[in-house]
Amino acid sequence: MTLGAHCTRRLSARGSRRAPRLLRTLSALALGVAGAAIGGCTTFPDKPVVFNRLDGIQVSCVPPSPEAQELEGAAIGNVMSDITQRLKAGGSPDANVEALARIASTPERLEVLRYRVCLEYGKDVLSGDAYAAWTDAILPRLQASLERGGSE
């Protein structure tokens, strides 16, 4: 199943029920530490970051283009905790689009934001429902707004 241009998810070959609980817990801890290091910095890897979520879904987050990284990486990183809290809280897509449109005001910023939200989902910070709201309702409207010149 594909979730947006920069994040895909699929069931892990091991499946969440078959992996021993201790192994899943240790894996989540290791991924959480690695993810926090990735999520808190403004440098980006040169290949996709892959996570195995606690629910057995594998998530692959493709980094933004080098141009987007250079132009907007730090700007999005500085407000990512606010963005994550907004997505976790849910709320109406209209309100979220309006608030996030100010942050994702350029194609480069939206590209970095898409990647950073994928990382939050991969690290189990965002639920499947919050991520689905992002990919199904919010992201397409932000993209359409940019294509129209920013008027949402």
C-alpha positions in Angstrom: 0.0 0.0 0.0 1.5 3.4 -0.9 1.0 6.4 1.3 2.1 9.5 -0.5 5.0 10.0 -2.7 7.6 9.8 0.0 6.3 7.2 2.4 5.3 3.6 1.8 4.1 1.1 4.3 3.7 -2.7 4.1 3.3 -5.5 6.6 6.6 -6.7 7.9 7.5 -10.2 6.7 7.8 -11.3 10.3 4.4 -9.9 11.3 3.8 -8.3 14.7 2.3 -11.5 16.3 5.1 -13.8 15.4 8.0 -11.6 16.8 8.7 -12.1 20.5 7.5 -9.2 22.6 11.0 -8.5 24.0 12.5 -8.4 20.5 9.7 -5.9 19.3 10.3 -3.8 22.4 14.1 -3.7 21.9 13.6 -3.0 18.2 11.2 -0.1 18.9 13.7 1.3 21.5 16.6 1.2 19.0 14.5 2.7 16.2 13.2 5.4 18.6 16.7 6.4 19.5 17.8 6.4 15.9 14.7 8.2 14.8 15.1 10.9 17.4 18.6 11.5 16.1 17.3 11.8 12.6 14.2 13.7 13.5 16.0 16.3 15.6 18.7 17.3 13.1 18.8 19.3 9.9 20.9 16.8 8.0 19.3 14.2 5.9 20.3 10.7 4.8 21.0 10.0 1.2 18.7 6.9 1.1 15.3 6.1 2.5 14.9 5.5 6.3 13.0 2.3 7.0 11.1 1.7 10.2 9.3 -1.4 11.5 6.4 0.0 13.5 5.1 -1.7 16.6 1.9 -2.6 14.7 4.0 -4.7 12.2 3.8 -2.1 9.4 7.1 -1.3 7.7 7.5 2.4 6.8 10.0 3.8 4.3 10.6 7.5 4.3 12.4 9.0 1.3 14.4 12.1 2.1 13.6 15.3 0.3 15.7 16.5 -2.6 19.0 18.2 -1.8 17.6 21.5 -2.9 14.7 21.2 -0.5 17.1 20.1 2.3 19.3 23.0 1.8 16.5 25.6 1.5 14.0 24.5 4.0 15.4 21.7 6.3 16.0 23.9 9.4 12.8 25.9 9.0 10.6 22.8 9.2 12.7 21.2 11.9 12.2 24.2 14.2 8.4 23.8 14.2 8.1 20.0 13.9 6.9 19.4 17.5 4.0 21.8 16.9 3.1 20.1 13.7 3.2 16.7 15.3 1.0 17.9 18.2 -1.5 19.3 15.7 -1.7 16.0 13.7 -2.0 13.9 16.9 -4.9 16.1 18.1 -6.8 15.5 14.9 -9.4 18.2 14.4 -10.9 19.3 11.2 -8.8 19.0 8.0 -9.8 22.6 7.1 -8.2 24.0 10.3 -5.1 21.8 9.8 -4.7 22.8 6.2 -5.1 26.4 7.0 -2.5 26.3 9.8 0.0 24.1 7.9 -0.3 26.1 4.6 1.6 28.9 6.3 4.4 26.5 7.2 4.3 24.5 3.9 4.3 27.7 1.8 6.8 26.5 -0.9 7.2 23.2 -2.7 10.5 22.7 -0.9 9.0 23.2 2.5 6.1 20.8 1.7 8.7 18.2 0.5 10.6 18.5 3.8 7.4 18.5 5.8 6.1 15.3 4.0 9.4 13.6 4.9 9.4 14.7 8.6 5.7 13.6 9.1 6.7 10.2 7.6 9.5 9.9 10.1 7.1 10.7 13.0 4.7 8.0 11.7 7.6 5.5 11.3 8.7 6.2 14.9 5.2 5.4 16.2 4.8 9.0 17.3 1.8 9.4 15.0 -1.0 6.9 14.9 -2.2 5.2 11.7 -5.3 7.4 11.9 -3.4 10.6 12.2 -1.1 9.6 9.4 -4.1 8.6 7.2 -5.6 12.0 7.8 -2.3 13.6 6.7 -2.0 11.5 3.5 -5.7 11.4 2.6 -7.0 14.9 3.5 -4.3 17.4 4.5 -1.4 16.7 2.1 -3.4 16.7 -1.1 -5.0 20.0 -0.2 -1.7 21.5 0.6 -0.3 20.4 -2.8 -3.4 21.8 -4.6 -3.0 25.0 -2.7 0.6 25.4 -3.9 -0.3 24.5 -7.5 -2.9 27.3 -7.3 -0.4 29.8 -6.0 -1.1 29.4 -2.3 -4.7 30.4 -2.1 -6.6 27.7 -0.1 
